[in-house]
Amino acid sequence: MVERLFFYNFIKMNYIFFDPEPQRANLLPFTFTRPVANLRVGILTVDEKWARLLGISSYSYKTQDYLQAKFPLTLGSANTFINGSICPNSTLIKQVKELQPRQAIYNNSTLIAVCLNQQDAINFDTNESSYDRLESQSNDYIQLNYCYDIFAKNGEAIEADYAFITNGRTSQPIPEGNRVMNPERIFIEEGASINFSILNASTGSIYIGKDAEIMEGSKVRGPFALCDHAGLKMDAKIYGPTTVGPYCKVGGEVSNVVFYAYSNKGHDGFVGNAVIGEWVNMGADTNNSNLKNTYDEVKLWNYRTEKFEKTGLTFCGLMMADHAKCGINTMFNTGTVVGVGANIFGSGFPRNFIPGFSWGGPQGFETFVLSKFFKTADAVYKRRNVAFTETDKELLKVVFEQEVKFRFWEEKKDM
């Protein structure tokens, strides 16, 4: 025990987020392009929540091999591996900080965190049974088990993030000309701009990030998070719990949606009970259904089981992965999953599972040629002064191949 205490007290801890199964597979298509811990729910991504509460500035990932170039793994003398699907609370933070070598925190069969020296860390295995087992002192944390959890648990996550982000801090003043309800639950960061809009925080907290903008005539009901450098277009109608991620631009009617980063829904149209990945663009008057006419439970495509699975939800709209695009007047049915890099256009409702790198719509699909996709992605990145790197290309090539088996028209073509 003395050796353990010496180890903990005098060696800087290295934190690593690992991808748990089956959560990683159930969170596809969003985990095709990022580790589980890099998912956003609430105001922050899961890894950002842990970093703020642990008081650390650096961390790394134990993730899929093809993702490691973009999300590298760093091992140190002392390493704490953290389940990337679990959002922290104060009790978990305290218990994780107190971990000693080979001690592991579990909630039933779920591994939450384990502390390992460098040699043990090299051979880290989530199924290892020889760790010194500690039971979790908290069971009320948020865990992302399925992709629809991202929007379904977003309200709880916004409130949790809001509490520790704003704790002990003073908001920028609410600009004159706006109408507000429950202003004590509104927090505005430096550089944000809000003009002639309505902010109703009586239904949940409202967080406005650094240099974000809410244009004239917008109406917002909390819980709501507008992240750094993001914007609401004129006359936007936002129902919580909704998150608009960094550098996103959103307009029209939105209800219980999580937008990741650098995505655009700049025009009228309804999107509800949905998750919209990074670098997505939605054409004018894009709409999704979030409720079946029969009011039946919604089923959603699951990449792990390769079939449509029950969600337990009556309201479930659109899961749209990174780099997907849709044209003007696109209509999505209840419970639609759109894979990475898909490009959808045409009249009518497309099928409710659209594999990655599909090109087309209700009239039929073909495969989006990868070289043309890269040309588009490069142009999109340049508009936001971001580099589309060779690392990005290599990652997306792997995703392209992983989705081949779901592009049914390629099988017919080969026959």
NUKOL-974267 format. One record per residue: x, y, z of N, C-alpha, C in turn. Coordinates in steps of 0.05 Angstrom, whole numbers, plus 5000, padded with zeros to 4 digits. Example, Ala and Ser with C-alpha at 12.3 -4.5 7.8 and 13.67 -1.06 7.14 Angstrom:
2
526448865156524649105156526449345156;525749555142527349795143525850015157;
END
This chain:
415
501649765000500050005000501750255000;504050255014505850485015506850534987;507550324972508550354944506350484927;503850394931501750504915501350804921;501450884946501051164953503351334941;505751234942508051374931507651404901;506751194888506251204859504251414852;502051424867499951614861500751904867;502151944889502652224898504852364883;506752214872509152344862509552304832;507852164818508052134789505652254776;506052424756503852554743502152354728;499552374732497652184720497152254691;497152054674496552074646493751964641;492052124628489252034625488751954596;487451724592486851604566483951524565;482551594544479851514540479651274522;478251064530478050824514475250794503;475050654480472450604467471250344478;469050364493467850114503466149984482;465849724484463949574467461849454485;459249434476458349484449457749784443;458249964462457350244458458550364433;461150314428462350444404460750364379;460150104376458750004352455850114352;454650134375451850234376451750534371;453950674373454050964369454851034340;455350844323455750894295453151014284;453251194264455551264247457351484258;456751584282458251814292461051734302;461351474310463951384319465651264296;464651284271466351214248468751414247;468251664255470151874250471351994275;470751884299471851994324471751774345;473451804366473151624389470451684404;469551494420467051534434467151784452;469451834465469652054484469552324470;469852334444469852584429467052654420;465052494428462252564422461352794439;459652964427458553204442455753134452;455353184477452653174489452553394510;450553564510450553794527452154024514;453754164529455354384518457954284507;459154094521461853994516461853714506;464153634494464553354488465153204514;464952934513465352784537468252824548;470252814530472952854539473453134551;472153334540472353604551471153624579;469053484584467853484610469753374631;470953134625472853014643475253194647;476253314626478653484628478253724646;475953854643475354084660475054004689;473653784695473253704722475653584735;477353454719479853344730482053554732;481653784718483653994719486053934702;485653794679487953724662487653864635;489953904622489954034596490653854573;491553604579492153424558491153144565;490552984544489552714547489752584519;489352324518489652184493487451964491;487651794471485551604465486651324459;485251124469485650854460483150784444;483450804417481150784400481750594377;480050604356480450424333483050484319;484350284308487050314296487050544276;485050554258485150754237484651034246;483651064271483151334283485551434298;487551254305489651334322491551554311;491751574284493451774273492352054278;489652084278488452344284487952384313;487552164328487052174357489051994370;491452084374493751914383493551814412;494951604417495251484443497951554455;497951654479500451714494500451564520;502551404525502751254550504851394568;504351394594506251504613506851294635;508351374655508951194677506451104692;504651294695502051244708499851324690;497951134685495851184665493151104677;491251284674488451224681486851214655;485750974649484050934626481150994635;479651154620476951234626475051154604;472851044611470750964592469651204578;470051224552469251454537466351504533;464651304541461751334538460451454563;462051504584460951584610461651884616;459652034621460052314629460552334659;462452504667463252504695461352664712;461252604738460052774758462152794781;461552964801463553014822464352764837;462552584841463152334856465152164840;464552134814466351974797469152104795;469252364793471752514791473452454816;472252474839473752424864474752134865;473151944857473951664858476151604838;475951724814477951674794480651794803;480552034815483052164824484451994845;482951834860484151684882485051404874;484751334849485551064840488551014844;489150774852491950674855492450464833;494950394828495550204806493949944808;492749864786491149624782488449634796;487849854807485049894818483249974795;480849864794478949924773476249974785;474850174774472150244783470150114764;468249964775466149834759463449914769;461549914751458649924758457449674746;457049474763456349204754458549104736;457849044710459848944692461249164676;460449414680461549634664464149744677;466349724662468849844671468750144666;468950304687468850594685471650704683;473550614699476350714698478150514711;480750514703482750344715485450484713;487050454734489750574736491850364731;493650414712495650214704498450344701;500550194707503250284701503650254671;505950344661506450344633506350064620;507549874633507649604622504849484620;503349514641500549414641498849564621;499449824618497849984599498249894570;500549794564501049694536499149474530;498549304550496849074546494049114556;493249364558490549424569488349274554;486649154570484348994560481949054577;479849134565477349204580476148954593;476948714583475848474595477648344616;479748474623481648374643480148334670;480548104682479048034706480848054731;483348114728485148114752485548384765;484148594755484348854768483048834797;484049014814482849044841480249194838;478149054841475449164835474449354857;473649594849472249784866469549834854;467449844871464749904861464450204858;463150294837462650574833460950684856;461750924865460251054887457951224875;457751224849455551374836454351214813;451751214812450351074790448651264774;448751524780446951714767448351884745;450551774734451851914713450451864686;451052034667450052004639451851814624;450751614610452251444593451051434565;452651454545451751434517451951144508;449751014505449650734497448850704468;447250884457446250884430446351164419;446451184392446751444380444451634387;441951524391439751704398439951804427;441651684443442051794470443152074469;444552134447445852394446443752624447;441452594433439452794436437552744459;437052484465435152424487436252514514;438852504518440052584544441252854543;440653004522442053264519441153474539;438653474547437753664567439153634594;439353384603440753334628443653414626;444853354603447653424599448153724598;446353874585446654164584446654274612;444754184628444554294656446954234672;448053984669450453914684452854074675;453154114649455454274639455154564647;452654664645452154944652453055004681;452454814699452954844728455954884733;457654714721460454744728461954944710;460954994686462155204669461755484681;459455524691458755794701459255834731;459955624745460255644774462355854782;461556044797463356254807464056464787;462756464764463356654742460956844738;461457074726459457274720458957294691;456457274683455657294654456157574644;456657594618456557854605453657954607;453158214607450358314609448758244584;446158194589444358144566443858414552;444458424526444158684511441358784512;441059044512438459174511437159104484;434459104485432959044461432058754459;432958584477432158304478430058274500;428258074496426358004516427257744529;427257734555428257494569426457414592;426457144597425057034620427156874636;427156914663428956774681431856834673;432657094673435357174664437557064681;437056984706439156864723440056594713;438556474694439356214682440356254654;441256494647442456554621445356644626;447156514612449956584614451056654587;452356884584453456984559456457024561;457956894544460856914544461757174529;464157244533465357484521465157464490;464457684478464457714449461857624436;459957514451457457424440455657654432;454057614412452257824402449457724401;447557864413444757784414443058034408;441458024387439958264378437058214375;435358364390432458364386431258084385;431957914404431057644405429657584431;428357344433426957264457428457014468;429257034493430656824507428956734531;427956494531426256394552427756174567;428856244590430356054606428655934629;426055984628424255864649424055564645;424655464622424455174616427155034617;429255184621431955074622434055284618;436555224625438655414623439355474594;440355724589441255804563444155894565;445855774549448755844549449455944521;450656184520451556304495454656324496;455956184477458856164478460356404467;462956394469464656614461464356674431;463956934425463757034398461456904382;459456794396457056684383455156914376;453256864358451457074349448656964347;446757114358443857064354442757304339;441857254315440857474298438057554306;437157764294434657894300432257704297;430357714316427857574313427957284322;430257184332430456914340428856864366;427756624369426256554393427456294404;428356294429429756074441428455994467;427855734470426955614495429055424505;429955454530431955274541430855004548;432554814554435454834555436654874527;438655044525439855104499442755184503;444455094485447255164484448055254456;449055494454450155594429453155614434;454755434422457555414429459155624415;461755634421463555844412463355884382;463156134373463256214344460956104328;458855994341456455894327454456124323;452456074307450456284302447656184296;445656334305442956294297442156504276;440956424254440156604233437556754242;436856954227434557114233431956944235;430357004255427756874259427956574265;430256484274430456204282428556144305;427455904305425655814327426855564339;427855584363429355374376427955274401;427255014401426154884424428254714437;428554734463430454564477429454284481;431154104490434054154494435654124468;436954344460438354354435441154464440;443154354425445854454425446754514397;447754754393448954834367451954854371;453454664359456254644365457954864353;460554864359462255084350462255124320;462055374312462155454284459855364267;457655264279455355184264453555434259;452055424237450055634231447355494227;445455584243442855454244440555654241;438555584225436155734222433755554220;431355674216428955524214427955424241;426555204241425355084266426954844274;427854844299429554624310428454544337;428254284342427254194368428753944377;430153974400431753754412433653634392;435553794384437653714364440353774376;442253594370445053654376446553674349;447553914344449353964321452153954331;453953814316456753794324458154054316;460254054300461654294293461654344263;461854594255462254674227459954584209;457554544219455354464203453354684199;451854674177450054884169447254774164;445354904178442454884171441555174170;442155304149441955594149439255704140;437355524134434855614122432455494137;430055574128427555464139427355164135;425655044150425354754150425554654179;424354424184424254314211426154074214;427754084235429353864244428853814273;428153564280427453514308428353244317;429053224343429852974356432052844338;434252984335436252914315439052964326;440952834312443852884316445052934289;446353164287447553244262450553274266;452153114251455053104255456453354245;459153324242460853554233460853574203;461253814193461553874165459053784148;456753804160454253734147453053994135;451853974112450354204101447554104093;445554254103442754184097441554404080;440554324056439454514038436954644048;436154864035433755014043431354834044;429654874065427154724069427654424072;429854354083430254074092428454024116;427053804116425253724138425653434146;425453374171425253094179422753054196;421552814193419452734211420652624236;419452684259420452574284418252414299;416052364286413852214298412352064276;411951804281410451644261407551714262;406151694239403351754238401751574257;402751334262401451134279402151174308;404051354314405051404341406451154352;407250974335408750734344411550804352;412750624367415550644375417350644349;419350824349421050854326423250644326;423750524303426050344300428150494284;430650424290432950574278435050364269;436350424247438450244237440750234257;441649984262443849944281446149804265;448449934264450649834248451749574260;451549544287452649304300451049054293;448449074295446748844290445948824261;446449034246445749054217442849004212;441149124229438349124225437049354240;434449404235433049614249432349514277;432949674297432549604325430549804338;429049704357427249874373428850074389;427850314391429250524407427950574433;425450494437423950564461422950854460;423250984437422451264434420151304415;418351484422416151564404417151784386;418851954396419952174380422952104373;423552064348426252014340426452084310;428152274304428252384277430452284259;432752434259434852404239437552374252;439052174245441852144253443552184227;444952404226446352484201449252514207;450952334196453752314203455452534190;457952554198459852754188459952754158;460252994147460653044118458252984101;455952914113453552864096452453124087;451053114064449853354052447153274041;445253474041442653424028441853674014;440453643991439653863974437053993983;436254193968433954353974431454173975;429654223994427154083997427453794004;429653704015429953424022428053354045;426853114044424953024065426052764076;426352744102427252504115424952384132;424552124130422551984145423351964175;421551894192422051844220424151634223;426151684240428151474245429951414222;431151624210432951584187435851614196;437551424187440351434192441851484165;443451694165445051774142448051734148;449451574132452251514138454151734130;456651704136458751894131458951954101;459052214094459652294067457452254047;455052184056452852144037451852414026;450952414001450052653988447252593976;445152723987442452643982440952873969;439452813948437853023934435552883919;433753053909431452943894428852953910;426552933896423952953909423152683920;421452703941420552463955422252383978;421352173992422852084016424851874009;427451914015429351694011428951484032;430251254028430051034047431151124074;430350984096431051084123433650974133;435150834116438050794122439550854096;441251054097442751134073445751094080;446950894068449750824075451651054069;453951054081455951254076456851264048;457451504038458451554011456451473990;453851493997451651463977451351733962;450551713936450051943920447351903906;445352063913442752033900440452093919;438251953915435852003931433751793925;431151883928428951693924428951553897;430051683877430151563850432351353847;434051323867436251133866438851243875;440751063881443351143891445551023874;447851163874450351053865452451133886;454951053882457051103901458351373895;458651533916460051783914463051723909;464051783886466851733880468651873900;470551723911472051833934473652083926;474852083902476452313893474652563891;472152533883470352763881469452843909;469052653927468452713954470652883967;473152793963475452943974475653223963;474953263938475053533926472953713940;470553603945468453753958469353813987;470353614001471153654029473253864031;475253864013477354054014476254344010;474354373992473154633987471554734012;470154544025468554614049470354704071;472554554076474454624097475754894092;476454954067477755204060475955444067;473255404063471355624069471455694099;472255504116472455564144475355584154;477255614135480055644141481155414157;480255174150481254924163482554754142;484754624149486154454130484954174129;484354074105483453804100486053644095;486853484114489553364114489653084102;492052994097492352714088491352514110;491752594135490652424157487652404155;486252624149483352614145482652434122;484152454100483552284077483951984083;486051914096486551634102484451524121;483551684140481451594158478851544142;478151734125475651704110475751484089;478151414079478451184061477650934076;478350904101477750664116474650654121;473450884127470550894132469150814106;470150914083469050854057468950544053;471050414060471250124056469449974076;469250084101467549954121464549964113;463850164098460950194090460350054063;462249934050461749804024459549604026;459549434047457549214048454749314051;454349574059451649684063450649814037;452449864018451649983993450649763974;448149693977446949453964447249463933;447149703922447249733893449949643882;452049653898454749563889454649253886;453149113904452948823901451448753875;449348893869447748843845449448893820;451149093822452849163799454848943794;455848813815457748603812456648343802;453948303805452648053797452448013767;
END
